[in-house]
Amino acid sequence: MRTDNIKEEIAQYIGKKVLELRKSHKLSREQFAEKTNLSSNYIYEIEKGNSVPGCIALIDICNYFEIAPSTLLGKYLDKNVYTLS
């Protein structure tokens, strides 16, 4: 199904961005988990593209890195790219 593929693509995209940000700040997964009040296992799942962060987790991640959510969501904010219809 098309929406499943897009959801997987989004998860991979966000995970890659989170991993790049964490590494550019020279943080271990455990350090990042501590600073964002998220579990290191959850961060692992996000970075591997197995999980998409929920709204609160997304806000915590963005606040820590001082970035806008659009930095993590990128091209998927364009309503013409991702629709569930």
PyMOL commands that set and color helices and strands:
alter all, ss='L'
color gray80, all
select helices_A, chain A and resi 2-24+29-36+40-47+55-65+69-77
alter helices_A, ss='H'
color red, helices_A
deselect
rebuild
show_as cartoon
